[in-house]
């Protein structure tokens, strides 16, 4: 039980409740040891001697003991469950806290289902041990010592004979406990895989239906479900071998008592009451011993759960604030990459290599390149989502590894490529980064992100629930709320990862006009595939294979040729023609007295880029 022992600190806050529970347990055990003695007196003195008053007195004593024991058992059960529930509560909180701080690298290699299973099922197994199994272990130990002591004191020879079958039982259950822990670890892992598969399928149900892959997904789930089923069956088969053997050995103990003790009673060396009491003590021990297989089974499950829980609690947080971390107050927004290389865990090659870059405050940096060229990896180093393998990333001259993480990230607004919203209201999603923001500030951010108009059209306005992952909103609406969330933080550094990829041209134009104003006074990194952003960038970084292969402004890079010219010809030339057409049309509309070119066009005139 080495893994369960490591979690003992979670029981320390409840030491007084545990001590009270142990006191009750000792009291119940002590009272139970008295009962066979009273029964012996009833047989030898009450029945055989015919003392009616003794029988009545003994009956009343047994009633009082039974009533008091029932009350104590009620209190013990309540305390047992109370302790287990509180430990489970604390352990789940500790698990959740640790998961919040684990690095992106850890989450890259973990599935959601496995994490959920560890926080719920594995913690439940540990909680069950703390609340019930631990008490049973103590009860079994105390009762065993008490019963053995009484049996030996009454008749050492008969006690030795009666306890012989218990020796192989203890050896067998010890071996069973070692095997069952390994089996339950496999069970827990397969259950985690099952949870992961279920979560993935439920989240991706639209994709499954779109491609008519229901049968394929059912088969995949059946395979994992079959693995879980087989793992459980292995546990049951092992347990089923132990339980019948346990019952047989207990029966053997009773048979030996009758075979050895019966002749003693006939010879007058032992009374009938003593023999009955002796057997009652053995049967009193047989109950807990019979539960030993159940108990070992429960301990094995709890030990496997504890092992999986500790794999998270003891996992080193790779990215965290160092001792004496530097906090940012008035960040200017200067960012520098010095000979930076990045290699993700378990990868054979670098995601980034030899990055040298200096970005002055308030500059707009556009990153372009094919998928997998390293654009997202580069911007992820600024808020220190990952640590560099070589070199250093500096913000205002401070290595981000020496900065306070909360302080650093409060100054960086990030709009991820996938706009994740939480199952809450629109207002709560926008104010996620600033929980104390006023309604006026939230409305201003939403207006700046061109989200206010569609939000107020909902019946509940800003109190509209967006559903899981924002499923009730369109892709463009989710993206604009995500932008509003980042802008409400009023960051000095802004990172936009393809932030307008999910909106139509008209909406993009509205967002872009807002972003033009909001980028003023901020250092901005944009991963963009749109010429409008690229053309006005102060610096364009062209990336390939984790390196910056070209850098400069639009016209300069076009004249150089190379990869930028290829990307322009393949992807951006058509956008350039569209922009020129729009500028021409805007000029014509202006001559006709239309001051807002966007409103002067029909929505049907806009097309996706």
For each residue, the residues with C-beta under 8 A, 3 or more apart:
1: 4 5 299 303
2: 5 6
3: 6 7 303 306 307 310
4: 1 7 8 126 129 299 302 303 306
5: 1 2 8
6: 2 3 306 310
7: 3 4 10 11 91 126 306 309 310
8: 4 5 11 12
9: 12
10: 7 13 87 90 91 94 130
11: 7 8 14 15 18 83 87 130
12: 8 9 15
13: 10 86 90
14: 11 17 18 83 86 87
15: 11 12 18 19
16: 19 20
17: 14 20 21 79 82 83
18: 11 14 15 21 22 83
19: 15 16 22 23
20: 16 17 23 24 79
21: 17 18 24 25 76 79 80 83 135
22: 18 19 25 26 138
23: 19 20 26 27
24: 20 21 27 28 72 75 76 79
25: 21 22 28 29 76 135 138 139 142
26: 22 23 29 30 142
27: 23 24 30 31 72
28: 24 25 31 32 69 72 73 76
29: 25 26 32 33 139 142 143 146
30: 26 27 33 34 146
31: 27 28 34 35 65 68 69 72
32: 28 29 35 69 143 284
33: 29 30 36 37 146 147 150 281 284
34: 30 31 37 38 65
35: 31 32 38 39 62 65 280
36: 33 39 40 276 277 280 281 284
37: 33 34 40 41 277
38: 34 35 41 42 58 61 62 65
39: 35 36 42 43 273 276 277 280
40: 36 37 43 44 271 273 274 276 277
41: 37 38 44 45 46 54 58 273
42: 38 39 45 46 47 54 55 58 273
43: 39 40 46 47 48 271 272 273 276
44: 40 41 47 48 49 271 272 273 274
45: 41 42 48 49 51 54 273
46: 41 42 43 49 50 51 52 54 55 58
47: 42 43 44 50 55
48: 43 44 45 272 273
49: 44 45 46 54
50: 46 47
51: 45 46 54 55
52: 46 55 56
53: 56 57
54: 41 42 45 46 49 51 57 58
55: 42 46 47 51 52 58 59
56: 52 53 59 60
57: 53 54 60 61
58: 38 41 42 46 54 55 61 62
59: 55 56 62 63
60: 56 57 63 64
61: 38 57 58 64 65
62: 35 38 58 59 65 66
63: 59 60 66 67
64: 60 61 67 68
65: 31 34 35 38 61 62 68 69
66: 62 63 69 70
67: 63 64 70 71
68: 31 64 65 71 72
69: 28 31 32 65 66 72 73
70: 66 67 73 74
71: 67 68 74 75
72: 24 27 28 31 68 69 75 76
73: 28 69 70 76 77
74: 70 71 77 78
75: 24 71 72 78 79
76: 21 24 25 28 72 73 79 80 135
77: 73 74 80 81
78: 74 75 81 82
79: 17 20 21 24 75 76 82 83
80: 21 76 77 83 84 131 132 135
81: 77 78 84 85 131 132
82: 17 78 79 85 86
83: 11 14 17 18 21 79 80 86 87 130 131
84: 80 81 87 88 127 128 130 131 132
85: 81 82 88 89 127 131
86: 13 14 82 83 89 90
87: 10 11 14 83 84 90 91 126 127 130 131
88: 84 85 91 92 123 124 126 127 130 131
89: 85 86 92 93
90: 10 13 86 87 93 94
91: 7 10 87 88 94 95 123 126 127 309
92: 88 89 95 96 119 120 123
93: 89 90 96 97
94: 10 90 91 97 98 313
95: 91 92 98 99 118 119 123 309 312 313
96: 92 93 99 100 119
97: 93 94 100 101
98: 94 95 101 102 312 313 315 317
99: 95 96 102 115 119 312
100: 96 97
101: 97 98 317 320
102: 98 99 106 107 312 315 317
103: 106 107 317 318 319 386
104: 107 108 319 380 385 386
105: 108 109 318 344 345 386
106: 102 103 109 110 315 318
107: 102 103 104 110
108: 104 105 344 345
109: 105 106 345 346
110: 106 107 114 115
111: 114 115 192 193 196 200
112: 115 116 196 199 200
113: 116 117 192 193 194 195 196 197 198 199 200
114: 110 111 117 118 189 192 193 195 196
115: 99 110 111 112 118 119 312
116: 112 113 119 120 195 199
117: 113 114 120 121 122 188 191 192 195
118: 95 114 115 121 122 123 192 308 309 311 312
119: 92 95 96 99 115 116 122 123
120: 92 116 117 123 124
121: 117 118 124 125 188 191 305
122: 117 118 119 125 126 188 304 305 306 308 309
123: 88 91 92 95 118 119 120 126 127 305 309
124: 88 120 121 127 128 305
125: 121 122 128 129 188 301 302 304 305 306
126: 4 7 87 88 91 122 123 129 130 302 305 306 309
127: 84 85 87 88 91 123 124 130 131
128: 84 124 125 131 132 133 298 301 302
129: 4 125 126 132 133 134 298 299 302 306
130: 10 11 83 84 87 88 126 127 133 134
131: 80 81 83 84 85 87 88 127 128 134 135
132: 80 81 84 128 129 135 136 298
133: 128 129 130 136 137 295 298 299 302
134: 129 130 131 137 138
135: 21 25 76 80 131 132 138 139
136: 132 133 139 140 288 291 295
137: 133 134 140 141 295 299
138: 22 25 134 135 141 142
139: 25 29 135 136 142 143 288
140: 136 137 143 144 288 289 291 292 295
141: 137 138 144 145
142: 25 26 29 138 139 145 146
143: 29 32 139 140 146 147 284 285 288
144: 140 141 147 148 285 288 289
145: 141 142 148 149
146: 29 30 33 142 143 149 150
147: 33 143 144 150 151 281 282 284 285
148: 144 145 151 152 159 163 285
149: 145 146 152 153
150: 33 146 147 153 154 281
151: 147 148 154 155 158 159 162 163 278 281 282
152: 148 149 156 159
153: 149 150
154: 150 151 158 159 274 277 278
155: 151 158 159 270 274 278
156: 152 159 160
157: 160 161 260
158: 151 154 155 161 162 257 260 261 264 278
159: 148 151 152 154 155 156 162 163
160: 156 157 163 164
161: 157 158 164 256 257 260
162: 151 158 159 253 256 257 278 282
163: 148 151 159 160 166 167 253
164: 160 161 167 253 256
165: 168 169 249 250 252 253 256
166: 163 169 170 249 253 285 289
167: 163 164 170 171
168: 165 171 172 249
169: 165 166 172 173 245 246 249 250 289 292
170: 166 167 173 174 292
171: 167 168 174 175
172: 168 169 175 176 242 245 246
173: 169 170 176 177 242 246 292 293 296
174: 170 171 177 178
175: 171 172 178 179
176: 172 173 179 180 238 239 242 293 296 297
177: 173 174 180 181 296 299 300
178: 174 175 181 182
179: 175 176 182 183 238
180: 176 177 183 184 235 238 239 296 297 300 301
181: 177 178 184 185 299 300 303 304
182: 178 179 185 186 304
183: 179 180 186 187 231 234 235 238 300
184: 180 181 187 188 235 300 301 303 304 305
185: 181 182 188 189 304 307 308
186: 182 183 189 190 231 234
187: 183 184 190 191 228 231 232 235 301 304
188: 117 121 122 125 184 185 191 192 304 305 308
189: 114 185 186 192 193 308
190: 186 187 193 194 224 227 228 231
191: 117 121 187 188 194 195 228
192: 111 113 114 117 118 188 189 195 196 308
193: 111 113 114 189 190 196 197 224 227 228
194: 113 190 191 197 198 221 224 225 228
195: 113 114 116 117 191 192 198 199
196: 111 112 113 114 192 193 199 200
197: 113 193 194 200 201 220 221 224
198: 113 194 195 201 202 221
199: 112 113 116 195 196 202 203
200: 111 112 113 196 197 203 204
201: 197 198 204 205 208 217 221
202: 198 199 205
203: 199 200 469
204: 200 201 207 208
205: 201 202 208 209
206: 209 210
207: 204 210 211 213
208: 201 204 205 211 213 214 217
209: 205 206 212 214
210: 206 207
211: 207 208
212: 209
213: 207 208 216 217
214: 208 209 217 218
215: 218 219
216: 213 219 220
217: 201 208 213 214 220 221
218: 214 215 221 222
219: 215 216 222 223
220: 197 216 217 223 224
221: 194 197 198 201 217 218 224 225
222: 218 219 225 226
223: 219 220 226 227
224: 190 193 194 197 220 221 227 228
225: 194 221 222 228 229
226: 222 223 229 230
227: 190 193 223 224 230 231
228: 187 190 191 193 194 224 225 231 232
229: 225 226 232 233
230: 226 227 233 234
231: 183 186 187 190 227 228 234 235
232: 187 228 229 235 236
233: 229 230 236 237
234: 183 186 230 231 237 238
235: 180 183 184 187 231 232 238 239 297
236: 232 233 239 240
237: 233 234 240 241
238: 176 179 180 183 234 235 241 242
239: 176 180 235 236 242 243 293 297
240: 236 237 243 244
241: 237 238 244 245
242: 172 173 176 238 239 245 246 293 296
243: 239 240 246 247 293
244: 240 241 247 248
245: 169 172 241 242 248 249
246: 169 172 173 242 243 249 250 289 290 292 293
247: 243 244 250 251 290
248: 244 245 251 252
249: 165 166 168 169 245 246 252 253
250: 165 169 246 247 253 254 286 289 290
251: 247 248 254 255
252: 165 248 249 255 256
253: 162 163 164 165 166 249 250 256 257 282 286
254: 250 251 257 258 279 282 283 286
255: 251 252 258 259
256: 161 162 164 165 252 253 259 260
257: 158 161 162 253 254 260 261 275 278 279 282
258: 254 255 261 262 279
259: 255 256 262 263
260: 157 158 161 256 257 263 264
261: 158 257 258 264 265 270 275 278 279
262: 258 259 265 266 275
263: 259 260 266 267
264: 158 260 261 267 269 270 275
265: 261 262 268 269 270 271 272 274 275
266: 262 263
267: 263 264
268: 265
269: 264 265
270: 155 261 264 265 274 275
271: 40 43 44 265 274 275
272: 43 44 48 265 275 276
273: 39 40 41 42 43 44 45 48 276 277
274: 40 44 154 155 265 270 271 277 278
275: 257 261 262 264 265 270 271 272 278 279
276: 36 39 40 43 272 273 279 280
277: 36 37 39 40 154 273 274 280 281
278: 151 154 155 158 162 257 261 274 275 281 282
279: 254 257 258 261 275 276 282 283
280: 35 36 39 276 277 283 284
281: 33 36 147 150 151 277 278 284 285
282: 147 151 162 253 254 257 278 279 285 286
283: 254 279 280 286 287
284: 32 33 36 143 147 280 281 287
285: 143 144 147 148 166 281 282 288 289
286: 250 253 254 282 283 289 290
287: 283 284 290 291
288: 136 139 140 143 144 285 291 292
289: 140 144 166 169 246 250 285 286 292
290: 246 247 250 286 287 293
291: 136 140 287 288 294 295
292: 140 169 170 173 246 288 289 295 296
293: 173 176 239 242 243 246 290 296 297
294: 291 297 298
295: 133 136 137 140 291 292 298 299
296: 173 176 177 180 242 292 293 299 300
297: 176 180 235 239 293 294 300 301
298: 128 129 132 133 294 295 301 302
299: 1 4 129 133 137 177 181 295 296 302 303
300: 177 180 181 183 184 296 297 303 304
301: 125 128 180 184 187 297 298 304 305
302: 4 125 126 128 129 133 298 299 305 306
303: 1 3 4 181 184 299 300 306 307
304: 122 125 181 182 184 185 187 188 300 301 307 308
305: 121 122 123 124 125 126 184 188 301 302 308 309
306: 3 4 6 7 122 125 126 129 302 303 309 310
307: 3 185 303 304 310 311
308: 118 122 185 188 189 192 304 305 311 312
309: 7 91 95 118 122 123 126 305 306 312 313
310: 3 6 7 306 307 313 314
311: 118 307 308 314 315
312: 95 98 99 102 115 118 308 309 315
313: 94 95 98 309 310
314: 310 311
315: 98 102 106 311 312
316:
317: 98 101 102 103 320
318: 103 105 106 387
319: 103 104 384 385 386 387 405
320: 101 317 405
321: 325 403 404 405 406
322: 325 401 402
323:
324:
325: 321 322 402 403 404 405 407
326: 398 402 403 404 407
327: 403 404 407
328: 331 395 396 398 403 404 407 408 410 411
329:
330:
331: 328 395 396 411 492 493
332: 361 396 492
333: 361 362 395 396 492 493 522 523
334: 358 359 360 361 394 395 396 397 523
335: 357 358 359 382 393 394 395 493 523
336: 357 358 359 393 394 395 397
337: 340 355 356 357 358 378 381 391 392 393 394
338: 356 391 392 393 394
339: 354 355 356 390 391 392
340: 337 352 354 355 356 381 388 390 391 392 393
341: 350 352 353 354 355 388 389 390 391
342: 350 351 352 377 381 386 388 389 546
343: 347 349 350 351 389
344: 105 108 347 351 386
345: 105 108 109
346: 109
347: 343 344 350 351
348:
349: 343 546
350: 341 342 343 347 353 389 546
351: 342 343 344 347 374 377 546
352: 340 341 342 355 374 377 378 381 546 547
353: 341 350 545 546 547
354: 339 340 341 547
355: 337 339 340 341 352 378 391 547 548
356: 337 338 339 340 548
357: 335 336 337 541 548 551
358: 334 335 336 337
359: 334 335 336 363 365 523 525 539
360: 334 363 523
361: 332 333 334 492 523
362: 333 520 521 522 523
363: 359 360 523 524 538 539
364: 519 524 526 536 537 538 539
365: 359 523 524 525 526 537 538 539 540 541
366: 526 528 533 534 537 539 540 541
367: 375 378 379 525 526 527 528 540 541 543
368: 375 527 528 529 534 540 541 542 543 564 567
369: 373 374 375 542 543 544 563 567
370: 373 544
371:
372:
373: 369 370 543 544 545 546
374: 351 352 369 377 378 543 545 546 547
375: 367 368 369 378 379 527 543
376: 379 380 417 497 527
377: 342 351 352 374 380 381 386 546
378: 337 352 355 367 374 375 381 541 543
379: 367 375 376 382 495 497 525 527
380: 104 376 377 383 385 386
381: 337 340 342 352 377 378 384 385 386 388 393 400
382: 335 379 393 395 400 412 493 495 525
383: 380 400 408 409 412 414 495
384: 319 381 387 393 400 401 403 405 408 409
385: 104 319 380 381
386: 103 104 105 319 342 344 377 380 381
387: 318 319 384 401
388: 340 341 342 381 391 392 393
389: 341 342 343 350
390: 339 340 341
391: 337 338 339 340 341 355 388
392: 337 338 339 340 388 399 401
393: 335 336 337 338 340 381 382 384 388 399 400
394: 334 335 336 337 338 397 398 399 400
395: 328 331 333 334 335 336 382 398 400 403 408 411 493
396: 328 331 332 333 334
397: 334 336 394
398: 326 328 394 395 402 403
399: 392 393 394 402 403
400: 381 382 383 384 393 394 395 403 408
401: 322 384 387 392
402: 322 325 326 398 399
403: 321 325 326 327 328 384 395 398 399 400 407 408
404: 321 325 326 327 328 407 408
405: 319 320 321 325 384 408 409
406: 321 409 410
407: 325 326 327 328 403 404 410 411
408: 328 383 384 395 400 403 404 405 411 412
409: 383 384 405 406 412
410: 328 406 407 433 489 491
411: 328 331 395 407 408 491 492 493
412: 382 383 408 409 491 492 493 494 495
413: 433 486 487 489 490 491 493 494 495
414: 383 486 495 497
415: 419 479 482 483 485 486 495 496 497 499
416: 419 420 482 497
417: 376 497 498 501 527
418:
419: 415 416 470 475 478 479 481 482 502
420: 416 469 470 482
421: 424 429 466 469 470 473 478 481 482
422: 428 429 432 466
423: 465 466 467 468 469
424: 421 428 429 465 466
425: 428 429 460 462 463 464 465 466
426: 429 430 455 458 461 462 463 464 466 481
427: 430 431 439 442 462 463
428: 422 424 425 431 432
429: 421 422 424 425 426 432 466 470 481 485
430: 426 427 437 442 445 446 451 462 481 484 485 488
431: 427 428 434 435 437 442 485 488
432: 422 428 429 435 485
433: 410 413 485 486 488 489
434: 431 437 441 488 489
435: 431 432
436:
437: 430 431 434 441 442 488
438: 441 442
439: 427 442 443 462
440: 443 444
441: 434 437 438 444 445 488
442: 427 430 431 437 438 439 445 446 462 484 488
443: 439 440 446 447 452 462
444: 440 441 447 448
445: 430 441 442 448 449 484 485 487 488
446: 430 442 443 449 451 452 455 462 480 481 484
447: 443 444 450 451 452 514
448: 444 445 484 487 514 517 518
449: 445 446 480 481 483 484 487 511 514
450: 447 453 480 507 510 511 514
451: 430 446 447 454 455 477 480 481 483 484
452: 443 446 447 455 456
453: 450 456 457
454: 451 457 458 477 480
455: 426 446 451 452 458 461 462 464
456: 452 453 461 462
457: 453 454
458: 426 454 455 461 464
459: 464
460: 425 463 464 465
461: 426 455 456 458 464
462: 425 426 427 430 439 442 443 446 455 456
463: 425 426 427 460
464: 425 426 455 458 459 460 461 472
465: 423 424 425 460 472
466: 421 422 423 424 425 426 429 470 471 472 473 478 481
467: 423 470 471 472 473
468: 423 471
469: 203 420 421 423
470: 419 420 421 429 466 467 473 477 478 481
471: 466 467 468
472: 464 465 466 467
473: 421 466 467 470 477 478 481
474: 477 478
475: 419 478 479 502 503
476: 479 480 502 503 504 507
477: 451 454 470 473 474 480 481
478: 419 421 466 470 473 474 475 481 482 502
479: 415 419 475 476 482 483 499 500 501 502 503 511
480: 446 449 450 451 454 476 477 483 484 503 507 511
481: 419 421 426 429 430 446 449 451 466 470 473 477 478 484 485
482: 415 416 419 420 421 478 479 485 486 499
483: 415 449 451 479 480 486 487 496 499 511 515
484: 430 442 445 446 448 449 451 480 481 487 488
485: 415 429 430 431 432 433 445 481 482 488 489
486: 413 414 415 433 482 483 489 491 494
487: 413 445 448 449 483 484 490 518
488: 430 431 433 434 437 441 442 445 484 485
489: 410 413 433 434 485 486
490: 413 487
491: 410 411 412 413 486 494 522
492: 331 332 333 361 411 412 522 523
493: 331 333 335 382 395 411 412 413 522 523 524 525
494: 412 413 486 491 518 519 522 523 524 525
495: 379 382 383 412 413 414 415 524 525
496: 415 483 499 515 524 525 526 527 528
497: 376 379 414 415 416 417 527
498: 417 501 527 528 529
499: 415 479 482 483 496 511 515 526
500: 479 503 507 508 511 512 530
501: 417 479 498 529
502: 419 475 476 478 479
503: 475 476 479 480 500 507 508 511
504: 476 507 508 606 608
505: 508 509 606 607 608 609
506: 509 510 598 601 603 606
507: 450 476 480 500 503 504 510 511
508: 500 503 504 505 511 512 530 609
509: 505 506 512 513 598
510: 450 506 507 513 514 598
511: 449 450 479 480 483 499 500 503 507 508 514 515
512: 500 508 509 515 516 532 533
513: 509 510 516 517
514: 447 448 449 450 510 511 517 518
515: 483 496 499 511 512 518 519
516: 512 513 519 520
517: 448 513 514 520
518: 448 487 494 514 515 522
519: 364 494 515 516 522 524
520: 362 516 517
521: 362
522: 333 362 491 492 493 494 518 519
523: 333 334 335 359 360 361 362 363 365 492 493 494
524: 363 364 365 493 494 495 496 519
525: 359 365 367 379 382 493 494 495 496
526: 364 365 366 367 496 499 533 537
527: 367 368 375 376 379 417 496 497 498
528: 366 367 368 496 498 533 534
529: 368 498 501 571
530: 500 508 533 534 575 609
531: 534 535 572 575 576 579
532: 512 535 536 575 579
533: 366 512 526 528 530 536 537
534: 366 368 528 530 531 537 540 554 572
535: 531 532 554 579
536: 364 532 533
537: 364 365 366 526 533 534 540 553 554
538: 363 364 365 553
539: 359 363 364 365 366 551 552 553
540: 365 366 367 368 534 537 550 551 552 553 554 557 564
541: 357 365 366 367 368 378 548 550 551
542: 368 369 548 549 550 551 557 562 563 564 567
543: 367 368 369 373 374 375 378 546 547 548 549
544: 369 370 373 547 549 563
545: 353 373 374
546: 342 349 350 351 352 353 373 374 377 543
547: 352 353 354 355 374 543 544
548: 355 356 357 541 542 543 551
549: 542 543 544 562 563
550: 540 541 542 557 560 562 563 564
551: 357 539 540 541 542 548
552: 539 540 556 557 560
553: 537 538 539 540 556 557
554: 534 535 537 540 557 558
555: 558 559
556: 552 553 559 560
557: 540 542 550 552 553 554 560 562 564 565
558: 554 555 564 565 568
559: 555 556
560: 550 552 556 557 564 565
561: 564 565
562: 542 549 550 557 565 566
563: 369 542 544 549 550 566 567
564: 368 540 542 550 557 558 560 561 567 568
565: 557 558 560 561 562 568 569
566: 562 563 569 570
567: 368 369 542 563 564 570 571 572
568: 558 564 565 571 572 573 576
569: 565 566 572 573
570: 566 567 573
571: 529 567 568 574 575
572: 531 534 567 568 569 575 576
573: 568 569 570 576 577
574: 571 577 578
575: 530 531 532 571 572 578 579 609
576: 531 568 572 573 579 580
577: 573 574 580 581
578: 574 575 581 582 609
579: 531 532 535 575 576 582 583
580: 576 577 583 584
581: 577 578 584 585
582: 578 579 585 586 597
583: 579 580 586 587
584: 580 581 587 588
585: 581 582 588 589 597 601
586: 582 583 589 590 597
587: 583 584 590 591
588: 584 585 591 592
589: 585 586 592 594 597 600
590: 586 587 593 594 595 597
591: 587 588
592: 588 589
593: 590
594: 589 590 597 599 600
595: 590
596: 599 600
597: 582 585 586 589 590 594 600 601
598: 506 509 510 601
599: 594 596
600: 589 594 596 597
601: 506 585 597 598 605 606
602: 605
603: 506 606
604:
605: 601 602
606: 504 505 506 601 603
607: 505
608: 504 505
609: 505 508 530 575 578
